[in-house]
Amino acid sequence: MESGKIVQRGAEAVLLLKKHEGQKVLVKDRIRKGYRIPELDKRVRSQRTKREAKLLGMARRVGVNTPRILDLKESSIVMEWVKGKRVKDCLNEMPKKERLGAYRLMGETIGRLHEGGVIHGDLTTSNMIIKDRELFLIDFGLGKNSKKIEDQAVDLYVLYEAVRSTHFVWLEEAWTNVLKAYKQKYSNAQQVLERVKKIEVRRRYKS
């Protein structure tokens, strides 16, 4: 595999665009941490890489579009390069009909994810890609396997905060339509939404 172009560098990992067996791939390589004992660092990076790969697979099995894993190494994942547009970058400029379609895809995707017991952990429009009228979820680095109502509610609340921060002008329209689609795909949606309201009250009280 050839050396690649850095697409993004975060605190935990670097994303590289490379060529692998004649096709473009995205490699997520977890960064060594000098403050950790080398043996511990190696184990932590390996465990987190395996967990993320497992969650990507689980999400696909319950009908959620995610990048296909092509190879798994000790601390890196070689995956399909999903060439589309991040929702963060295009939602504000979409015509209303396209926006409504995007909200529906978002709500259905999250509903399927929660029905399957997967928590994304960082549900922002930066981690959603639209390609050929389909929505792909990326970056499950903070995710976990859970069917707890509290975990699902926090997942949704993170999205609410992200939309409020980045797409405030469409907040009411977005949230109403995302939740409408979410309810259609998740049997326990009402319990989750009731918990979201409680989380919002807690956050307001703390602030």
C-alpha positions as CSV (number, residue, x, y, z in Angstrom):
1,M,0.0,0.0,0.0
2,E,1.4,3.4,-1.0
3,S,2.0,6.2,1.5
4,G,-1.1,8.4,1.6
5,K,-2.4,11.9,1.8
6,I,-3.6,13.1,5.2
7,V,-7.3,13.9,5.1
8,Q,-7.8,14.6,8.8
9,R,-5.7,14.6,11.9
10,G,-7.4,14.3,15.3
11,A,-6.4,13.7,18.9
12,E,-6.8,10.0,18.7
13,A,-6.2,9.1,15.0
14,V,-5.0,10.3,11.6
15,L,-7.1,9.6,8.5
16,L,-5.1,8.8,5.3
17,L,-6.3,8.5,1.7
18,K,-4.3,5.8,0.0
19,K,-4.3,3.4,-2.9
20,H,-4.9,-0.3,-2.0
21,E,-5.2,-3.0,-4.7
22,G,-5.9,-0.4,-7.3
23,Q,-8.6,1.5,-5.5
24,K,-8.8,4.5,-3.2
25,V,-9.2,3.6,0.5
26,L,-9.3,5.5,3.8
27,V,-7.0,4.3,6.5
28,K,-7.7,5.2,10.1
29,D,-4.5,4.9,12.0
30,R,-4.6,5.4,15.8
31,I,-1.8,7.6,17.1
32,R,0.8,6.4,19.6
33,K,0.6,8.3,22.9
34,G,3.9,9.1,24.5
35,Y,2.5,9.5,27.9
36,R,1.3,5.9,28.0
37,I,3.5,3.0,28.8
38,P,4.3,1.4,25.4
39,E,2.8,-2.0,26.2
40,L,-0.4,-0.3,27.5
41,D,-0.5,2.1,24.6
42,K,-0.3,-0.8,22.1
43,R,-3.1,-2.7,23.9
44,V,-5.4,0.4,24.2
45,R,-5.0,1.3,20.5
46,S,-5.6,-2.3,19.5
47,Q,-8.7,-2.7,21.6
48,R,-10.2,0.6,20.4
49,T,-9.5,-0.4,16.8
50,K,-11.2,-3.8,17.2
51,R,-14.2,-2.2,19.0
52,E,-14.7,0.3,16.2
53,A,-14.4,-2.3,13.5
54,K,-17.0,-4.5,15.3
55,L,-19.4,-1.5,15.6
56,L,-19.0,-0.7,11.9
57,G,-19.9,-4.3,11.1
58,M,-22.9,-4.4,13.5
59,A,-24.2,-1.2,12.0
60,R,-24.1,-2.6,8.5
61,R,-25.9,-5.7,9.6
62,V,-28.8,-3.7,10.9
63,G,-29.2,-1.8,7.7
64,V,-27.0,1.3,8.3
65,N,-24.7,2.4,5.6
66,T,-21.0,2.6,6.8
67,P,-17.7,2.2,5.0
68,R,-16.9,-1.4,4.3
69,I,-13.8,-2.7,6.1
70,L,-11.2,-4.0,3.6
71,D,-8.5,-4.8,6.1
72,L,-7.9,-4.7,9.8
73,K,-4.5,-4.2,11.4
74,E,-3.4,-4.0,15.0
75,S,-4.1,-0.3,15.3
76,S,-5.5,0.7,12.0
77,I,-8.6,0.1,9.8
78,V,-8.4,0.1,6.0
79,M,-11.9,0.9,4.7
80,E,-13.9,1.9,1.7
81,W,-13.5,5.6,0.7
82,V,-17.0,7.0,0.7
83,K,-16.8,9.9,-1.8
84,G,-19.7,12.1,-1.0
85,K,-20.6,15.3,0.8
86,R,-20.6,15.8,4.6
87,V,-24.0,16.8,5.8
88,K,-22.3,19.6,7.8
89,D,-21.0,21.1,4.5
90,C,-24.1,21.0,2.4
91,L,-27.3,21.0,4.6
92,N,-27.5,24.8,5.0
93,E,-27.4,25.3,1.2
94,M,-29.9,22.5,0.2
95,P,-33.3,23.3,-1.3
96,K,-36.1,22.4,1.1
97,K,-37.0,19.2,-0.7
98,E,-33.4,17.9,-0.4
99,R,-33.2,19.0,3.3
100,L,-36.4,17.1,4.1
101,G,-34.9,14.0,2.4
102,A,-31.7,14.4,4.4
103,Y,-33.6,14.6,7.7
104,R,-35.6,11.5,6.9
105,L,-32.3,9.6,6.1
106,M,-30.8,10.8,9.4
107,G,-33.8,9.8,11.5
108,E,-34.1,6.4,9.8
109,T,-30.4,5.7,10.1
110,I,-30.3,6.5,13.8
111,G,-33.5,4.5,14.4
112,R,-32.0,1.4,12.8
113,L,-28.8,1.9,14.7
114,H,-30.5,2.1,18.1
115,E,-32.9,-0.7,17.3
116,G,-29.7,-2.8,16.7
117,G,-28.2,-1.8,20.0
118,V,-25.4,0.4,18.6
119,I,-24.5,3.8,20.1
120,H,-22.5,6.0,17.7
121,G,-21.1,8.3,20.4
122,D,-20.5,11.3,18.2
123,L,-23.7,11.9,16.2
124,T,-22.8,15.2,14.4
125,T,-23.4,16.2,10.8
126,S,-19.7,16.0,10.4
127,N,-19.9,12.2,10.7
128,M,-22.7,11.9,8.1
129,I,-22.0,11.6,4.4
130,I,-24.5,11.8,1.6
131,K,-23.7,9.9,-1.5
132,D,-26.1,9.0,-4.3
133,R,-29.1,9.9,-2.1
134,E,-28.0,7.6,0.7
135,L,-26.6,8.5,4.1
136,F,-23.4,7.0,5.5
137,L,-22.3,7.1,9.1
138,I,-18.6,7.3,9.7
139,D,-16.3,7.5,12.7
140,F,-17.5,5.1,15.4
141,G,-14.4,5.7,17.6
142,L,-16.6,6.8,20.5
143,G,-19.3,4.3,20.0
144,K,-20.3,1.2,22.0
145,N,-22.8,-1.6,22.1
146,S,-25.7,-0.7,24.3
147,K,-29.5,-0.8,24.4
148,K,-29.8,1.5,27.5
149,I,-32.4,4.3,27.0
150,E,-30.0,6.7,28.7
151,D,-27.2,6.0,26.2
152,Q,-29.5,6.3,23.2
153,A,-30.9,9.6,24.5
154,V,-27.5,11.0,25.0
155,D,-26.7,9.9,21.4
156,L,-29.7,11.8,20.1
157,Y,-29.0,14.8,22.4
158,V,-25.5,15.1,20.9
159,L,-27.1,15.4,17.4
160,Y,-29.5,18.0,18.7
161,E,-26.7,20.1,20.0
162,A,-24.7,19.7,16.8
163,V,-27.7,20.8,14.7
164,R,-28.3,23.8,17.0
165,S,-24.7,24.8,16.7
166,T,-24.1,24.3,13.0
167,H,-27.5,24.6,11.4
168,F,-29.5,26.8,13.8
169,V,-31.6,28.4,11.1
170,W,-33.1,24.9,10.3
171,L,-33.2,23.6,13.9
172,E,-36.9,23.3,14.4
173,E,-37.5,21.9,10.9
174,A,-34.6,19.5,11.2
175,W,-35.4,18.2,14.7
176,T,-39.1,17.6,13.9
177,N,-38.4,15.6,10.8
178,V,-35.5,13.7,12.2
179,L,-37.6,12.5,15.1
180,K,-40.5,11.7,12.9
181,A,-38.3,9.2,10.9
182,Y,-36.6,8.0,14.0
183,K,-40.0,6.9,15.5
184,Q,-40.8,5.0,12.4
185,K,-37.7,2.9,12.7
186,Y,-37.2,2.4,16.4
187,S,-39.7,0.6,18.7
188,N,-38.6,2.3,21.9
189,A,-38.3,5.8,20.4
190,Q,-40.9,7.4,22.7
191,Q,-39.0,6.3,25.8
192,V,-35.8,7.7,24.3
193,L,-37.4,11.1,23.5
194,E,-38.8,11.4,27.0
195,R,-35.3,10.8,28.4
196,V,-33.9,13.4,25.9
197,K,-36.2,16.0,27.5
198,K,-34.9,15.1,31.0
199,I,-31.3,15.4,29.8
200,E,-32.0,18.8,28.4
201,V,-33.5,19.9,31.7
202,R,-30.4,18.6,33.6
203,R,-28.1,20.4,31.2
204,R,-30.0,23.7,31.6
205,Y,-30.0,23.3,35.4
206,K,-26.2,22.7,35.5
207,S,-25.5,25.7,33.3
